[in-house]
Amino acid sequence: YRLAEEGPPGIRIGNVASDLGIVTGSGEVTFSLESGSDYLKIDNMTGELSTTERRIDREKLPQCQMIFDENECFLDFEVSVIGPSQSWVDLFEGRVIILDINDNTPTFPSPVLTLTVEENRPVGTLYLLPTATDRDFGRNGIERYELLQEPGGDGGRRGGGGGSAAAAPESAPFPGGSKRRQEAEAAARSSVFELQVADTLDGEKQPQLIVKGALDREQRDSYELSLRVRDGGDPARSSQAILRVLITDVNDNSPRFEKSVYEADLAENSSPGTPILQLRATDLDVGVNGQIEYSVRRLLRLDETSGWLSVLHRIDREEVNQLRFTVMARDRGQPPKTDKATVVLNIRDENDNVPTIDIRKIGRIPLRDGVASVAEDVLVDTPIALVQVSDRDQGENGVVTCTVVGDVPFQLKPASEGEGEPQNKRKYFLHTSAPLDYEAVRDYNVVIVAVDSGSPSLSSNNSLLVRVGDTNDNPPMFSQAVLEVSFPENNLPGERVATVVATDADSGKNAEITYSLEASPLSSEAPGSIFSIDPDSGDVSVQAVLDREQRDTYEFQVTARDKGVPSLQGSTTVVVRVSDRNDNEPRFMQDVFTFYVKENLQPNSPVGMVTVMDFDKGRNAELSLSIQPGDHDQAAGIFSIENDTGTIFSTVSFDREQQTSYTFKVKAVDGGEPPRSATATVSLFVMDENDNAPTVTFPSNSSYTVLPPSSNMRTVVATVVATDADTGLNADLNYSIVGGNPFKLFEIDPASGVVSLVGKLAPKHYGLHRLVVQVNDSGQPPQSTTALLHVFVNESLSNATVVEGQVARSLHTPLAQDIAGDPSYELSKQRLSIVIGVVAGIMTVILLILVVVMARYCRSKGKHGYEAGKKDHEDFFTPQQHDKAKKPKKDKKGKKGKQPLYSSIVTVEASKPNGQRYDSVNEKLSDSPGMGRYRSVNGGPGSPDLARHYKSSSPLPTVQLHPQSPTAGKKHQAVQDLPPANTFVGAGDNISIGSDHCSEYS
């Protein structure tokens, strides 16, 4: 079948059924298109073959691209003829030949075609023009070319001017035989160019431009023509392009100087570069043909382009005072044309030559166009180039120093050490001074500077580009020498741990890397049993389950080897730090913590420290501690714990006498998710401190014991009984007599408190004896209590009331004053002395008067005792000096002293440091640090203050009795409830009371 391209959809091509002679209409035979359905379709009942919706473009069919025979462009198809119920099938092949239509316009490769033609070309010179293309062929292809003169008949530039070009291709059919076409062809024939079309061997048409007239660029430098192409279709299609003919210059004009002779003056010592005059020459040509070069002898410099003549060397006027030379102007045409002019200069020269540097190759190292290629593995001190430095000056001005500038691994060394070498021309070898590394620096710009020795010196420089060639000298490199990776424990085998990547600065096979695992230098353990690595990607995987508590760090080495010959390798150390998961409970160092603390500890003091640890790490090991109450809520509100250190603090002060121990629990909770916890038991035992003074339970201060004078030695007089609320050494008591035993008649067993008679009783010992007994414990510092033991020495107790009165008065007597035996025994001796004094005369009378006065004073004290609150003018802390001759007076009325109320509490109070003065209510005293003071309390207005009458010459403990003291059950005070007598309680050293003679107490 035959079908024209570019037809509408559904065009009938033919009937396959009729062409095959198959009768249709019954519906028993059907048709199916098996191939070619892209462009064709068939009616399955009638066998009618037609086109589809897809447009058929002959020029775009792949099988027709290079086909120029009309019968060779076709579409193949297959049709199957199917019998009833597909009982039989016949397959037929068909072909549709695609016929070309004139649907493409011939076009030039560009809307503006440019042709370059030299001026002065002979008539008849032929130039080939670009051909147009037409996608159609045959008679629809290109038929002819036409040359049209540009509008106005004068397109182009004159006198070297430039013109613009504009062209619009036409697609409309070209009407043949019109008047416009005839005018265009006439214009073309009258131009300096003519179009000729030649037929090529392959049947194509080749347009040619023929020079028809003289071409002079200086008269006109371009022409613009219109070139039209037309095909042979009906109707015909055509387009046109602007043909721009550019006339190029040839060197047909010589340079011309403005003057034939130039004359100027030049001052001496003119510096190099000083302009002298400008030579001017012109050339009508353009381009290189019109570019003028000026040349002159070497003493002067002539700018090749501008014609400026300037000083090149400093010329010595004494050698040359005038220069006459010829200047040549030469264009760059081929062949060049020249012109000459004469220059006359009066000049004076000086040193004006700079050193010149010439760099050449040496040996086998190539050097071309200022570039030297040097392999990076050359040895240090290898010569790579020859440097020749010269200076046209003479003498010192020609002595040149040559150096390499910059921080480059190259240096200059003299090529020869010959003495005959001229000073103004030297040769050096350029050596390598350090190893070269292609991967570090690939190119070095070596700048060499030469300086002459003139004044002022002149210098010049030249450079050499050294290009370093690569060799396989780089091992694989890791970005980190040590790669630390964090990986969680309890992992699954086969998990990827990390990826190590090495780089190789080389290329090709030398940069292809394989990875392997090796043992770390610090560990002999092979990593292969736990870790593996992919040799190509560098992925490190773990093959076992990791447990951070068993091992938290793995270290091995990854080696990267390239595939060069020989192979180079690099390595990095991989440190896998196993990160923690909360899989461990807190653990106390002990299940039960036992602490011992002293009682009376200040509140908020540390009482113990628990140690707890968690084998996990980080937040999983951040523990929070708390106190959990124990049995009976003993620790509720009493204890707190510091979370950071595990230190347990008490909020109260402990009293062992109230509670001896505490038991509670400490709970530790970690910060993991979910949290884990543990508990421990804390047992706290309160240790005793010596905070209780001994308490004397027997005898009372107001009691007394009768001792017959006939008692034998070692007779037990009484037993002092005392107790101490403390324990241990703090409750270990010892007894001592510290006062009231001037005759050493009694002694007390330090351990049992048994008071025994150790001296023989004499008549002077009859009467009341007051023993001051001190009970000390063994604590540090020791606590003490003082008690009074009254012993009445007599055959019998005939008048108990008298004895009780004496005991009562002794309670008013200072402890520093001894009460021991019968005071009348000594007073009889005093009376004898008075008799002798009377005989002695007036002096004795005066002495007697003084004794009487003293006796009356003492009797007044004996009667009334000490009234609390009344200030005494005497210092009763000073022992009284008794006059033995003075006989004490008895109470005339014989009245018993009023029984004081001694339901008092005696309290220990430390003395002020540094012997400071104490100011009490009744008196001021200044005492040593070892001294104290006593004050009775709760005794009423009539109660005597025993401290007013107590002072010892020996060091005494500092004791003070406070009014309204707390009961014996209170802590931190040594107290004793002593009805109806009095007990003195002290702390510090044992009381030692010196013996003083008896005074009146009855």
SVG drawing of the C-alpha trace seen along z (x, -y; Angstrom):
<svg xmlns="http://www.w3.org/2000/svg" viewBox="-23 -69 114 95">
<polyline fill="none" stroke="black" stroke-width="0.4" points="0.0,0.0 1.0,-3.7 0.3,-6.5 1.3,-10.2 2.8,-11.5 1.1,-14.0 -2.4,-12.7 -5.3,-13.1 -6.4,-10.2 -8.5,-7.4 -7.4,-7.7 -8.3,-4.5 -5.3,-2.7 -6.8,0.5 -9.0,3.5 -6.9,6.5 -9.9,8.9 -10.6,7.9 -6.9,7.9 -6.6,11.4 -9.8,12.6 -11.6,13.3 -15.3,13.0 -16.6,11.1 -19.9,10.3 -20.9,13.6 -18.9,12.8 -17.2,16.2 -13.9,14.8 -12.2,12.0 -9.0,10.0 -6.5,8.9 -3.5,6.6 -0.5,8.4 2.1,5.7 2.3,2.1 -0.5,1.0 1.5,-2.2 0.3,-3.9 -2.2,-1.4 -5.5,0.2 -7.8,2.8 -11.5,3.4 -11.7,7.0 -14.9,7.7 -14.3,6.0 -10.5,6.1 -10.4,2.3 -6.8,0.9 -6.6,-2.7 -4.4,-5.1 -4.6,-5.7 -4.6,-9.0 -0.8,-9.1 0.6,-11.4 3.0,-9.9 6.0,-12.2 8.3,-10.6 11.2,-12.7 10.9,-11.5 10.5,-7.7 13.7,-6.0 13.8,-3.7 13.6,-6.6 16.2,-9.0 18.9,-8.3 16.5,-7.0 16.3,-9.1 14.5,-6.6 10.7,-7.2 10.0,-3.4 12.4,-2.7 10.5,-4.4 7.7,-2.0 5.8,-0.6 5.6,3.2 2.6,4.8 1.2,8.3 -2.5,9.4 -3.9,12.6 -7.0,14.1 -9.0,16.1 -11.5,18.8 -14.7,19.7 -14.0,20.3 -10.3,19.8 -10.4,23.2 -7.7,22.0 -5.5,18.9 -3.5,17.5 -0.8,14.8 0.0,12.3 2.7,9.7 2.1,6.3 3.9,3.0 2.8,-0.6 5.1,-2.8 5.2,-6.4 5.2,-9.0 7.0,-12.4 5.2,-15.7 6.7,-19.2 6.3,-19.9 9.8,-21.3 11.3,-24.6 15.0,-24.6 17.1,-26.5 20.7,-27.8 22.7,-26.7 22.6,-30.4 20.6,-33.5 23.9,-35.3 26.6,-33.7 30.1,-35.2 32.7,-34.9 36.2,-36.3 37.9,-37.5 41.3,-39.0 41.7,-42.3 43.4,-42.4 42.3,-38.9 42.3,-38.4 39.0,-38.4 37.5,-34.9 38.6,-33.7 35.9,-31.3 34.7,-30.7 32.4,-28.0 29.3,-29.1 27.5,-27.1 24.7,-24.9 21.1,-24.9 19.3,-21.7 15.9,-20.5 14.4,-17.5 12.3,-16.7 13.9,-15.0 13.4,-14.5 11.5,-17.2 10.6,-18.6 14.3,-19.1 16.5,-22.1 16.2,-23.3 18.2,-26.6 20.2,-29.4 19.9,-33.1 22.2,-36.1 20.5,-39.4 22.2,-42.8 21.6,-44.4 18.9,-47.1 20.2,-50.4 22.8,-48.5 25.5,-49.5 25.7,-47.2 28.9,-47.2 31.5,-49.4 33.9,-51.9 37.2,-53.0 37.5,-50.3 34.1,-51.0 31.9,-48.3 28.3,-47.6 25.4,-45.7 23.8,-42.7 20.1,-41.6 18.5,-38.7 15.0,-37.1 14.6,-33.7 11.5,-33.4 9.2,-30.4 6.6,-31.7 6.7,-30.2 8.8,-32.2 6.7,-33.4 8.6,-32.7 9.0,-35.2 8.1,-38.3 9.6,-41.7 11.2,-41.9 13.2,-38.7 14.4,-40.2 15.6,-43.4 17.4,-41.4 19.1,-39.2 20.2,-42.4 21.6,-43.9 23.5,-40.8 25.0,-40.7 26.1,-44.3 27.9,-43.7 31.6,-42.8 30.4,-39.3 28.5,-36.7 26.8,-33.5 27.5,-30.2 25.7,-26.9 27.5,-23.6 26.1,-20.1 28.1,-17.7 28.7,-14.0 26.0,-13.0 23.4,-15.1 23.5,-18.0 23.8,-21.7 26.8,-23.7 26.6,-27.5 29.9,-29.3 30.8,-33.1 33.0,-34.4 35.1,-37.6 34.0,-39.8 35.7,-43.1 38.7,-44.7 38.6,-44.5 40.5,-47.2 40.0,-47.0 41.1,-50.6 38.2,-51.7 35.6,-49.2 36.0,-46.5 32.7,-44.6 29.7,-43.7 26.3,-42.4 24.2,-40.4 21.1,-38.2 21.4,-34.6 18.1,-32.8 17.4,-29.1 14.2,-27.5 13.0,-24.0 11.1,-22.4 7.8,-21.6 4.5,-22.9 3.9,-25.3 7.7,-26.0 9.2,-26.9 12.1,-29.2 14.2,-31.1 17.1,-33.5 20.1,-34.5 22.4,-37.5 25.7,-36.8 28.3,-39.1 31.6,-39.3 34.4,-40.7 37.4,-42.1 40.6,-41.3 43.7,-43.3 47.0,-42.5 50.2,-44.3 50.1,-46.6 51.1,-49.9 54.5,-50.8 54.9,-52.7 55.7,-56.4 57.6,-58.6 56.3,-62.1 59.8,-63.5 62.9,-62.1 65.2,-63.5 64.5,-63.8 66.8,-65.8 66.6,-66.2 68.8,-66.9 69.2,-64.5 70.4,-65.7 73.2,-63.7 72.5,-61.3 69.0,-60.8 67.6,-57.7 66.6,-54.7 63.1,-55.1 63.3,-58.9 61.4,-59.7 63.4,-61.6 61.1,-62.0 58.3,-60.1 58.8,-58.8 55.6,-58.7 55.0,-56.5 51.7,-55.6 50.5,-52.7 47.2,-52.6 46.9,-48.9 45.1,-47.4 45.7,-44.5 49.2,-43.1 49.8,-44.8 49.2,-48.1 51.0,-47.4 54.3,-49.2 57.4,-48.0 60.2,-50.4 63.8,-49.3 66.9,-51.1 70.4,-50.3 70.9,-48.9 72.0,-52.1 68.5,-53.5 65.0,-52.1 62.4,-52.6 58.8,-51.6 57.8,-49.2 54.2,-50.3 54.1,-53.9 57.4,-55.1 58.6,-56.7 62.4,-56.9 63.7,-56.6 66.9,-56.0 67.9,-52.3 71.4,-52.7 73.1,-55.4 75.5,-56.7 78.8,-58.4 79.1,-61.7 82.9,-61.5 82.8,-58.4 79.9,-59.3 78.6,-62.9 76.5,-62.4 74.5,-59.6 73.4,-59.5 71.4,-56.5 68.7,-55.3 65.2,-54.3 63.3,-51.7 59.6,-51.4 58.4,-48.0 54.9,-46.6 54.0,-43.0 52.7,-42.1 53.9,-39.4 56.2,-40.4 56.9,-43.3 57.4,-46.8 59.7,-49.4 60.6,-53.0 63.6,-54.7 64.3,-58.0 67.5,-59.5 67.8,-60.5 70.5,-62.7 70.8,-62.8 73.3,-64.4 73.4,-61.9 75.3,-61.3 75.2,-57.6 75.4,-55.9 74.9,-52.3 71.6,-51.3 71.8,-47.6 69.8,-45.1 71.0,-41.5 69.4,-39.0 68.4,-35.5 68.2,-32.6 66.9,-29.2 67.7,-26.1 67.3,-22.4 70.1,-20.2 70.5,-16.5 67.5,-14.3 65.0,-16.5 62.7,-18.0 62.1,-21.8 59.8,-23.3 58.0,-26.7 59.2,-27.6 58.0,-24.3 60.3,-21.7 58.8,-18.2 60.5,-16.6 59.5,-13.2 58.7,-13.4 61.1,-10.7 64.2,-12.5 67.0,-12.7 67.7,-15.8 70.4,-18.0 69.5,-16.9 70.2,-19.6 67.0,-20.2 67.8,-23.3 70.8,-25.5 70.5,-29.2 72.7,-31.6 72.8,-35.2 74.6,-38.0 74.9,-41.7 76.1,-43.9 77.7,-46.4 81.3,-46.1 83.2,-46.2 81.2,-46.3 78.1,-47.1 78.4,-43.7 79.0,-41.6 75.7,-39.8 74.3,-38.0 71.6,-35.4 69.2,-34.0 66.0,-32.0 63.1,-33.9 60.4,-32.4 60.0,-29.3 60.6,-26.6 62.7,-23.4 65.2,-24.6 68.6,-26.4 71.2,-27.7 74.8,-26.3 77.6,-27.6 78.0,-25.4 81.8,-25.9 84.4,-27.3 86.8,-28.4 88.7,-31.6 88.6,-32.6 84.8,-32.9 83.8,-36.5 82.1,-38.3 79.3,-39.6 78.3,-36.2 77.7,-33.3 76.1,-29.9 74.3,-28.1 72.6,-24.8 69.1,-24.9 69.2,-22.0 66.5,-20.4 67.1,-21.3 64.3,-19.1 62.3,-16.1 59.4,-16.7 55.9,-15.4 53.4,-15.4 50.5,-14.9 51.5,-18.0 52.5,-20.4 52.2,-19.7 53.6,-22.9 56.3,-25.2 56.8,-28.7 60.5,-29.2 61.4,-32.9 65.0,-33.7 66.2,-37.2 69.5,-38.6 71.0,-41.8 74.1,-43.6 76.6,-45.5 76.1,-48.9 75.1,-52.0 72.2,-52.1 71.9,-48.4 69.7,-47.0 67.9,-43.7 65.7,-41.4 63.9,-38.2 62.8,-35.2 60.6,-32.3 60.5,-28.5 57.4,-26.4 58.5,-23.1 55.8,-20.5 56.1,-17.5 55.3,-14.1 53.5,-11.5 54.8,-8.1 53.2,-5.5 54.6,-6.7 51.5,-7.2 50.0,-4.5 46.4,-4.5 45.6,-7.0 42.9,-7.2 41.5,-10.5 41.9,-9.5 44.8,-7.6 42.3,-6.4 38.6,-5.9 36.5,-5.7 33.0,-4.1 30.2,-3.8 28.2,-0.6 25.4,0.5 25.7,3.8 23.3,6.7 23.5,6.4 22.5,8.9 25.3,10.8 26.0,9.4 25.2,5.8 27.3,3.1 29.5,1.3 31.2,-1.3 32.5,-2.0 36.2,-2.9 37.3,-4.7 40.8,-5.2 41.9,-7.5 44.9,-7.1 46.4,-10.2 47.5,-8.0 45.2,-7.0 44.2,-3.9 45.3,-0.5 47.5,-2.3 44.3,-3.9 42.2,-0.7 42.0,0.3 41.1,3.5 40.5,3.7 41.5,6.3 41.5,6.7 44.6,7.2 45.4,7.3 46.2,4.0 49.9,3.5 48.8,3.1 46.8,6.3 47.7,9.8 44.0,10.8 42.9,11.5 39.8,9.5 38.5,12.1 36.6,14.0 34.4,11.0 34.6,8.6 34.8,8.9 35.2,6.3 34.0,6.2 37.2,6.0 35.7,3.6 33.4,1.3 35.2,1.2 32.0,2.1 33.0,3.5 30.5,5.9 30.3,7.6 29.8,11.4 29.2,11.9 26.9,10.4 28.8,7.7 28.5,7.1 29.8,3.8 30.1,5.1 32.4,7.9 34.4,5.7 33.7,2.1 36.5,1.5 37.7,3.5 40.7,2.3 42.0,3.6 43.7,2.4 42.2,2.0 44.7,2.2 44.1,0.7 46.3,2.0 46.3,0.6 46.8,2.7 50.0,1.1 53.2,3.0 54.7,3.1 51.6,2.7 51.5,-0.1 49.4,0.0 48.1,-2.2 46.3,-1.4 44.1,-2.9 43.2,-1.8 39.5,-1.2 38.4,-1.5 34.9,-0.2 33.5,-1.5 30.5,0.6 27.8,-1.8 25.6,-0.9 22.1,0.4 20.3,0.5 20.7,4.3 22.2,4.1 20.7,3.3 22.4,1.0 24.5,3.0 25.5,1.9 28.9,2.9 27.3,4.5 23.9,5.7 24.1,4.2 26.1,1.1 27.0,0.6 28.1,-2.8 29.1,-4.1 28.6,-7.7 29.1,-9.7 26.2,-11.1 25.7,-14.8 26.7,-15.1 25.7,-18.4 22.5,-18.2 23.1,-17.9 26.4,-16.2 27.5,-13.2 27.0,-9.9 28.1,-7.4 28.6,-6.7 27.1,-4.0 28.8,-2.8 26.7,-1.7 27.6,-1.0 26.0,-0.2 27.9,1.7 26.0,-0.3 27.2,-3.6 26.0,-7.1 22.4,-7.8 21.9,-4.2 24.4,-4.5 23.1,-7.8 21.8,-6.7 19.2,-8.4 19.5,-7.6 16.7,-7.9 16.1,-6.8 13.4,-4.2 12.0,-4.0 12.8,-0.9 11.0,0.9 8.7,-1.4 9.7,-4.3 12.9,-4.9 14.5,-7.0 11.5,-9.0 12.6,-12.6 15.9,-11.9 18.2,-10.9 18.8,-12.3 21.3,-11.1 23.4,-13.1 22.9,-11.7 26.3,-12.4 28.5,-10.9 26.1,-8.5 26.8,-10.4 24.1,-10.0 23.3,-13.1 21.4,-13.3 18.9,-16.1 19.0,-15.7 21.6,-15.3 21.8,-11.8 21.4,-10.9 22.7,-7.4 20.9,-7.5 17.6,-7.9 18.2,-5.5 21.3,-3.4 20.7,-2.4 18.7,-3.1 17.9,-0.8 16.6,-1.9 17.0,-1.1 18.7,-3.0 17.2,-2.7 19.2,-3.3 17.3,-3.8 19.2,-4.2 18.2,-6.6 17.6,-4.0 14.4,-3.1 12.9,-1.2 14.7,-2.1 16.2,0.6 16.7,0.4 18.3,2.0 18.2,1.5 20.6,2.0 20.1,1.9 21.9,-0.6 22.4,0.0 23.6,-3.0 24.9,-2.6 25.3,-5.6 28.6,-5.6 28.7,-7.1 30.3,-10.4 31.2,-11.6 28.2,-14.0 26.9,-12.9 28.6,-13.8 28.5,-11.2 25.6,-11.4 26.1,-10.8 23.3,-8.8 24.8,-8.5 25.5,-10.2 23.5,-13.4 25.3,-16.7 23.2,-17.2 23.8,-13.8 26.5,-12.8 28.1,-9.7 29.1,-9.2 32.6,-7.7 33.7,-6.7 37.2,-7.9 38.1,-4.4 37.7,-3.2 40.6,-1.2 42.6,-1.9 40.9,-0.8 37.5,-1.2 35.0,-1.8 33.5,-5.2 31.1,-5.3 30.7,-4.4 30.2,-7.0 27.9,-5.7 27.7,-7.3 26.3,-6.4 27.0,-7.6 24.5,-7.5 27.3,-7.0 28.9,-3.6 32.4,-2.2 35.2,-4.4 32.9,-7.3 31.1,-5.4 34.3,-4.1 34.3,-6.2 37.0,-6.9 36.8,-8.6 39.1,-11.0 39.1,-13.3 39.9,-16.8 39.3,-18.8 38.5,-18.7 41.1,-16.2 43.9,-18.3 45.0,-15.6 45.0,-12.9 42.8,-10.8 40.7,-9.4 41.2,-8.0 38.8,-6.7 39.2,-3.7 39.4,-5.2 37.4,-2.3 34.7,-1.4 34.3,-4.8 34.8,-3.2 36.0,-5.9 38.2,-4.4 39.9,-5.7 43.7,-5.6 44.9,-7.8 44.8,-7.6 42.1,-9.7 43.2,-12.2 41.3,-14.6 41.8,-17.4 40.1,-15.3 36.8,-15.3 34.0,-17.0 32.7,-17.4 34.8,-16.6 33.7,-17.7 35.2,-15.7 35.0,-17.0 34.7,-14.0 35.1,-14.3 33.8,-11.6 35.5,-11.6 34.7,-9.5 37.3,-8.3 36.0,-10.0 37.8,-12.6 37.4,-15.2 36.5,-13.8 33.3,-14.8 33.2,-15.1 30.8,-15.6 31.7,-16.9 29.8,-15.8 30.2,-16.4 30.7,-13.6 30.2,-14.7 31.9,-12.6 31.2,-13.4 33.9,-12.0 32.5,-11.3 31.8,-8.5 28.1,-8.9 25.5,-11.2 24.0,-12.8 22.6,-15.9 21.8,-15.3 20.4,-18.8 23.8,-20.4 25.4,-18.1 22.8,-18.9 23.3,-22.6 27.0,-22.2 26.3,-20.3 24.0,-23.1 26.6,-25.7 29.3,-23.8 27.1,-24.1 27.6,-27.8 31.3,-27.5 33.5,-27.9 35.0,-24.6 38.4,-26.1 38.1,-26.3 38.6,-23.0 36.2,-21.8 38.0,-19.1 37.8,-18.3 37.4,-20.4 38.2,-24.1 38.5,-24.8 41.6,-22.7 43.6,-25.3 41.7,-28.2 43.1,-27.3 46.6,-27.8 45.4,-31.2 44.3,-32.3 47.7,-31.5 49.2,-33.7 46.8,-36.5 47.9,-36.3 51.5,-36.6 50.5,-39.6 48.8,-41.4 52.0,-41.0 53.9,-42.4 52.3,-45.7 50.5,-48.1 51.5,-46.4 49.7,-43.3 46.6,-45.4 46.6,-46.9 47.0,-43.4 44.2,-42.2 42.0,-44.9 42.7,-43.9 42.0,-40.3 38.7,-41.3 37.7,-43.3 38.6,-40.4 36.7,-37.9 33.6,-40.1 33.8,-40.3 34.1,-36.5 31.3,-35.9 29.0,-38.1 29.7,-36.0 29.1,-32.8 25.7,-33.9 24.3,-35.2 26.2,-33.4 26.1,-34.8 23.0,-36.5 22.3,-35.9 22.3,-39.1 24.3,-41.1 27.6,-42.3 30.6,-41.5 33.5,-43.9 35.9,-41.2 37.4,-38.8 36.2,-35.5 38.1,-33.7 41.3,-34.5 41.9,-32.1 41.4,-33.9 44.4,-34.3 43.2,-33.2 44.7,-34.5 45.3,-31.5 45.3,-33.7 41.8,-34.9 39.2,-32.7 36.1,-32.2 32.9,-33.4 29.9,-31.1 26.4,-32.1 25.2,-33.6 21.6,-32.8 22.6,-29.3 20.1,-29.4 20.4,-27.0 21.0,-28.3 18.1,-28.4 18.0,-25.2 18.6,-26.2 16.6,-24.7 19.1,-22.8 16.8,-21.4 19.1,-22.9 20.7,-21.8 24.3,-22.3 25.5,-22.8 28.9,-22.6 30.0,-25.7 33.3,-26.1 35.4,-29.1 36.1,-31.8 39.4,-31.4 42.5,-33.4 41.7,-34.1 39.0,-36.6 37.1,-38.3 33.7,-36.9 31.0,-39.3 28.3,-37.5 25.2,-39.0 26.9,-39.5 30.5,-40.1 33.3,-40.5 36.2,-38.1 39.3,-37.6 40.6,-34.1 42.9,-31.8 41.6,-29.6 41.5,-26.6 39.2,-28.4 35.5,-28.4 32.7,-29.8 29.8,-28.3 26.3,-29.7 23.5,-28.0 20.1,-28.0 16.5,-27.3 17.4,-27.8 15.3,-30.8 16.4,-34.1 18.0,-32.4 20.0,-29.9 23.8,-30.5 26.0,-30.8 28.7,-28.3 30.8,-29.6 31.2,-32.9 33.2,-31.0 35.0,-28.6 38.5,-29.1 41.4,-26.7 45.1,-27.5 45.3,-24.5 43.9,-24.5 40.1,-23.9 37.7,-23.1 35.6,-25.8 32.1,-25.2 29.1,-27.5 25.6,-26.8 22.9,-28.3 19.5,-29.2 16.6,-27.4 18.8,-24.7 17.0,-21.8 16.4,-18.6 18.8,-15.7 17.3,-14.1 18.4,-17.0 21.5,-16.4 24.8,-18.3 24.6,-19.4 26.1,-17.6 23.3,-17.9 22.1,-16.2 18.9,-16.6 20.0,-16.8 17.2,-17.3 17.7,-18.4 21.5,-18.8 23.8,-20.1 26.2,-18.4 28.9,-20.2 29.5,-19.0 32.6,-19.8 34.5,-19.0 38.2,-19.0 41.0,-18.3 40.5,-16.6 39.7,-19.1 42.5,-19.5 41.7,-21.7 44.5,-22.8 44.1,-22.6 43.3,-25.8 42.9,-26.1 39.4,-25.8 37.4,-28.9 34.3,-29.5 31.4,-27.4 29.4,-26.8"/>
</svg>
